[in-house]
């Protein structure tokens, strides 16, 4: 069959694009190339390069049938025809195509001028869909169109969908706010989502907390008010040294949210007990769980009924302390005890989703009314480490793991899987956290409320308890064999001092792991510098070598040149964050004002030694500067006895002796007298 070539030939594609009538004419011409059986079956059987291909045949044949039935087609059907015909240009330019008349099934909708945005969940991918429609026949229409399109172009991640003639933008607060500020009409569903995400519960400016043994500072009271405003589910992320523990305990007391379970690192269990005794009323029952439970001890952690003066009964207020390492063994008993509040100290301990401690912590928190998380580690630097914490506090605000990491973690594919260690969109995450679950204050922000110097004693259990008890018992026997009571009180000889030094070395040996943990926590939680004071040279060397280029040291016998080099590095080099020094060599005669925090890991013999060491970081004349002095003391050891005697002597010096210096012999004498009265076999608990 011969065909007369049309005048348009290769121009047919342009004609089809511009004219619906030419498009229908081309469709009819292609359909004529189908064999009779193909036309009847609405499919393509023969691969003869004539007519429709097998993929297009069913739909194009159906559309043509609808047209032949009533000469009507919808704009959408015509759009399908036009898109399909482009691929047949090779056949079309040799066909005799004539335009055919067409009646539209429905009038094209005329949209009013404007710009709107709504939530779209197409293909299970939730995003913001935006449309801009303005007539371009007027200068005002052109101006408005350009203005709205520019708003969309400025939204990170936005792109234009040519098929639908719409814009797609990521569903987040920043995108939504840009559209609102840009004058877009916001759909009801999108507006409701934005209102929910940006809602910030009000915080009561003043609350009264009765019954605490030590009053809180103003910023700490605000922290308690923040927890209350978040209905007992919050992250206290204050910098180290600002009292996260006391704020959590104060809220529990304020809200009467007992019984309480405190899940903490093993190294701070004793300190939590100390803080509870320090801040809360003495009627609070404190349980510390050790080891692994293979039988029910429910009675130990469940509130008991207490008989009151008026003949009534009330439940005793109980706080249970357990470390992350053993919560799996206690899981069922803890859940059965039904704590009302869970406090997660150093919550980054549950950063790994697959770790057993994380899974158990999540199980415990599921049915709990209140969850308070504590961490001084800056969350914005490592967002992935806090996903589990945030998910426990409020899953609705942070989404699932993949949406959270896509938004806030600079994830990279390493060849072995995805790495989520990086961070992005820090400002967005910070605003989301502040509005939802987190309160964070830096030391620099609350300096005016802090005292000039704050001393904190942190008790630790030692790892070599058996070795220490044996040596201590030998020392007690030696004291009793060599000294009568009168002589013991006056004693101050080299042999006694040597034996005490041996006990002190055993003590620091047993807490070295805890010392490293504490320093690591400090380095992670702040960018500030730290001075560590020790007594023995081997302790100074051991700590300094662990931290490599981040640390310098000062000890007795150093040349003046080396000593000054260490001081200069610590004072001026940002990479050097740690100075480890002998308490006598580094504690006097130098200024180390680059730091405002000290940590003493071995005690000296007089209060003056410690006062002088603390004053190395004190900025004379700057009353706003606060010095934080931490003392890591081994519980149930000679170190605890020395610390107690130092406190008593400091009080005597302050109140009676008007700053007069105390001699080493005074502490040593009292210490020998104390050991003369001791019985052997202490377990340190």
Secondary structure, DSSP 8 states (H G I E B T S, - for coil): ------S-GGGHHHHHHH-HHHHHHHHHHHHHHS-HHHHHHTS----SSSS--HHHHHHHHHHHHHHHHHSEE-HHHHHHHHHHHGGGHHHHTTS-------EESS------SEEEEEEE-GGG--EEEEEEE--SSSHHHHHHHHHHHHHHHHSTT-EEETTTTEEEEE-SHHHHHHHHHTT-EE-HHHHHHHHHHH------S-----S-SS---HHHHHHHHHHHHTTTEEEE---TTS-HHHHHHHHHHHHT--SEEEEE-GGGHHHHHHHHHHHS-TT-EEEE--S--SS--HHHHS--EEE-TTS-EEE--EEEEEEGGGHHHHHHHHHHHT-SEEEEETGGGG--TTSHHHHHHHHHHHT-SEEEEE--S-GGG-GGGGHHHHHHHHHHHH--HHHHHHHH---EE-SSSEE------HHHHHHHHHHHTEE---GGGSGGGS-SEEEEEEEE--TTHHHHHHHHHHHHHHHHHH--HHHHHH---HHHHHHHHHHHHHHHHHTHHHHHHHHHHHHHH-S--EEEEESSHHHHHHHHHHTGGGEEEE-TT--HHHHHHHHHHHHH-TT--EEEEETTTTSSS---TT--EEEESS--SSHHHHHHHHTTS--TT-TT--EEEEEEEETTSHHHHHHHHHHHHHHHIIIIITT----HHHHHHHHHHHHHT--S-----
